[in-house]
């Protein structure tokens, strides 16, 4: 019978798994952002303009 892992080993495994998940989510975010920016949909242009206006307003305040 195998010895149950101690809490420290489990926390270490969890930390590694969360770091890997974080990296994968970051990569996914970049991929989705690039896909959005490369899209030719009219909604993309409207959203980009709205984002620019919001950034300009934030800078002005």
Steps between C-alpha positions, in 0.01 A plus 500: 500500500635846409558762763257794482669821389556762762332838475824672399545276196137552401534877532813487285316304230210744519735797467662350189160418348375855566812651346450288188133595485589868537746478211248321279228756582741783420583340165130453428434864586771617258368269227144624545612865506702455181210319333266784600738769374544320167126461453340708224157496661331843526449437872877490541542853365217630718643334811848630423364853465307469826815373672702794366237745624500340844882515516497864387241588767704322766813689398315829506374464854 
